[in-house]
Amino acid sequence: MEEQQRIVSILDKFDALVNDLSRGLPAEIQARRQQYEHYRDRLLSFREAA
């Protein structure tokens, strides 16, 4: 029984890690894309010299 509990604990940790990556990674990629677009637009928009 103790060994089964140890295995369940390991599998629970693995499941949490996989699910966190599947949710967290796409959100991080989207955030980096938005950040890239923001700075790209800022760098490519030149103001007229007065």
C-alpha positions in Angstrom: 0.0 0.0 0.0 2.8 2.4 0.8 4.5 1.8 -2.6 1.2 2.4 -4.3 0.8 5.8 -2.5 4.4 6.7 -3.5 3.6 5.9 -7.2 0.3 7.9 -7.0 2.2 10.8 -5.6 4.8 10.7 -8.4 2.0 10.4 -11.0 0.1 13.3 -9.5 3.2 15.5 -9.6 3.8 14.5 -13.2 0.2 15.2 -14.1 0.4 18.7 -12.5 3.6 19.5 -14.3 2.2 18.4 -17.7 -1.0 20.3 -17.3 0.8 23.4 -16.1 3.0 23.3 -19.1 0.1 22.8 -21.5 -1.7 25.9 -20.0 1.3 28.0 -19.1 3.4 27.7 -22.1 0.9 28.9 -24.7 0.1 31.8 -22.5 3.8 32.7 -22.2 4.2 32.4 -26.0 1.3 34.7 -26.5 2.7 37.3 -24.0 6.1 37.2 -25.8 4.4 37.7 -29.2 2.5 40.7 -27.9 5.6 42.1 -26.3 7.5 41.6 -29.6 4.7 43.4 -31.6 4.6 46.3 -29.2 8.4 47.0 -29.4 8.5 46.3 -33.1 5.7 48.9 -33.6 7.5 51.4 -31.3 10.8 51.0 -33.2 9.2 51.2 -36.6 7.1 54.3 -36.0 9.2 57.3 -36.5 8.0 60.7 -35.5 8.4 63.7 -37.8 11.3 65.9 -37.0 10.0 69.4 -36.0 
